């Protein structure tokens, strides 16, 4: 494969990854804001605590989306390690997201519902950059090239079953 083709292929793969990550993340943002505003309006929890509850709910939703949609082709060995790292990096993202909301609310007194939503959105945006980098680098790691090829070609071996109606050439 020529260098421009390889670069194009890598950029296309990265674009697909970003789109999938964004789709799952977008759904998570909807969950996050829905839970945040429901908790704020239905309970007496302070704004940052309501945000933390919402972030935790969205994080659970996002894990399912990332594992089974965005990164379903990634290494599936070591789920305990994967989940531990996911939770660790999610906590860092939670601190980033809610630290910004905390600073706006308690540092500057910007705590109207509109201001809270704006700073929550800003916090989510900054935390998302961190999460994208950390999840793709450490949590949902790509299979090593050799293992990926072996996995992809495993259906060609003589001892693997073929789908009904298929024949080996």
C-alpha positions, 0 to 999 in steps of 0.5 A, a space after each residue: 500500500 502506498 504512503 498516501 493510501 495508508 495515510 488515507 486509510 488511517 484517516 478514514 479509520 480515525 474518522 469512523 472512530 470519532 463518529 462512533 465515539 461522538 454518537 455514543 457520547 452524544 447519547 451520553 450527553 442527552 442522558 447526562 443533561 436529562 438526569 441533571 435537570 430532573 435531579 435539579 428540579 425534583 430534589 434539593 440536591 445542590 447543583 454539583 451533586 446533581 451533576 455528579 449523579 447525572 455524570 455517573 448515570 451517563 458514564 454507565 450508559 456510555 460504557 455499554 455504547 463504547 464496548 458494544 458499538 464504538 469499540 466492539 472490534 477492539 481487544 476483548 481480553 481482560 474485561 476486569 482491566 478494561 472496566 477498571 481503567 474505564 472507571 478510573 479515567 471516567 472519574 478523572 473526566 467527572 472531576 474535570 466536568 464537575 470541577 468547571 461547574 463547581 468553579 462557576 457555581 461557587 467561585 463566581 456565583 454563576 448558578 442560575 439554571 441556564 448558567 449551570 447548564 452552560 458550564 456543565 456543557 463546557 465541562 463535558 466538552 473539555 472532559 470529552 477530549 480527555 476521555 477520547 484520548 484515554 479510552 482509545 489509548 488505554 481502555 479500548 486498545 486496538 488488537 495487535 496487528 498479528 492477532 487482528 489478522 489471525 482473528 480475521 482469517 480464522 474463518 478460513 482454516 479447515 477446522 472452523 465451521 462454515 456458514 450453511 451453504 458456503 464452500 471452501 475454494 
